[in-house]
Amino acid sequence: MKVGIIGAGQLGQMLALAGYPLALQFRFLDSSADAPGAQVAPIVVGAFDDISALRRLADGVDLVTYEFENVPVSALQEMAAKRPCFPPVDALRVSQDRVLEKELFGRLGIPTPPYRAVDSLAELEAAVEALGLPCVLKTRRLGYDGRGQRVLRRRADVGPAWEALGGAPLILEGFVKFDREVSIVGARSTRGETRVYPIVTNTHREGILRVTVAPTRAARLQRAAETYLRRVIDHFDYAGVLTLEFFVDRGRMVANEMAPRVHNSGHWTIEGAVTSQFENHLRAILGLPLGDTRAVGHAAMVNYIGRMPDRSRILGLPGTHHHDYGKAPRAGRKLGHCTVVARTATERDALLARLLRLVAR
Ligand code: AMP
């Protein structure tokens, strides 16, 4: 069985690595011949909307999945006409537009920050008036890792933010003074089986995920997150892994966004859960029984951003799992990550503190 993966970044690389024990084979589509996936499977080199490249990918595989959200919907539709393609194209379409995403959450009874769609400076000024300061201006589409966002704290920020982002369709969101950020990852198989991982706590800096601590034992938040995730899964008749990110605002879950794919906040599951998100994504799209999603201990995952730490020092810490994606260093770029798993939360926190010191050196 050969699986085609649109995108050969680190998520694709880790999907393939999870699939080899299941005797799966892989082929990627990516615009770059030396993307991380090149280390583990052949890449069809071409743009994501290059019809002939998409055909070449489809011709050699049994089914297709994708590992990032900015695949053009038309390309995925083209693919879905040739080969089974998961997660559903409609989930991708909605996840690409922050306004559609929030409208869907609203219809499904999932709380969101207050928001307004913004297409002109006049609309931005009216939206700032309606939502109040501070607030966050974001591009509706193609934003990731904090790109395409500005926090507006004062009236004087409105003009420069419009200068920087105006021109593209925008969304203005009320600023959530969250206690913390959590996410939930779950999988539904083509046979309708659903399994959900424990919620995790995420720390971002400059809009980029830095640290995930897992699991977060908070029964009420877990129940709410699971309920909301299942609503989205049912809505799309979903297959594959789906992630929802939330702000926790005075104990209340407020949805930020969804990702119809394996997610950075789920990397801890490779060593920290019985079955990883990557294996469960593959099981889900192949219609295989899903694996146990329980945590096997207390885990923390730290992203390597912009610069790789000294590998020997990281490996010298007890219980570390070092992942180097093989990417060229660049400011703000996710180059790898490290997960520690311990028997207790106290031990995990001590290990995490040592790991963070090494990564900061
Ligand atoms: P996003 O690209 O929407 O995931 O935003 C990246 C990060 O920016 C989030 O994880 C938050 O830390 C922060 N952020 C985004 N939107 C808001 C908001 N409405 N209120 C407060 N912080 C936000």
Residues whose N, C-alpha, C, O or C-beta is under 5 A from the ligand:
A	BS01	AMP	P113 V136 D145 G146 E173 G174 F175 V176 H204 G207
